[in-house]
Amino acid sequence: MKIVLLGAPGAGKGTQAKKLVEKYSLPQISTGDLLRAAVAAGSQLGKEAKSFMDKGELVPDSVVLGMVEERLKKDDCKKGYILDGFPRNTAQAEALDKMLSSLNMSLNAALSVDVPFDDLMKRLTGRRTCKSCGQMYNVYFSPSKKEGVCDKCSGELYQRDDDKEATIKRRLDVYNAQTAPLMEYYKKKGIVKSVAGTGSIDEIFKQVCSELGLK
């Protein structure tokens, strides 16, 4: 089962990916992890990526695609894999398809975890982190017993800058602008599978397995 995982920040796709990894031993391929590993290993692609990162520039698609290709050639990907965080737009999806074709591979599904905009805002803007121990809470869904105070160590809870409303709204707007055409791209290929990302983690996972035809 070769899957591209789609879902806005806060949709819970990372959680569902972990459950697929645990149950079906599918490798989860995150471009962020690949970049960090390649840079740390000092590989040719890692050196290329680092030269852009050091200048504060985005790593070009060609470099990221090269890392994805190297990873897909490994033995543990023969039975399938989950691509998480790539592709992010149609240009990347087209480049990915060309590369997969050269490896005699094709995707089985583009799985989208769908959550209403207001719920995403609450999930992301409601996050609070303990300054002392790093424990996380959500003021809407899993608040601490005493407002602003960590249950574990009594440390002070704070809202990270990247969890503030303006930042979150910007991230979601960017995601929606890039992903709407990507969804359309995969719909035309007939491989889009959608699940509602609301409810318990296990309920969502049942939907995921059902949509993907996994037992």
Buried (B, 14 or more C-beta within 10 A) or exposed (E): BBBBBBBBBBBBBBEBBBBBBEEBEBBBBBBEBBBEBBBEEEBEBBEBBBEEBEEEEEBEBEBBBBBBBEBBEEEEBEEBBBBBBBBBBBBBBEBBBEBBEEEEBEBBBBBBBBBEEEBBBBBBBBBBBBEEEEBEBBBEEEBBEEEEBBBEEEBEBEBEEEBEEEBBBEBBEEBEEBBEEBBEBBEEEEBBBBBEBBEEEEEBBEBBBEBBEEE
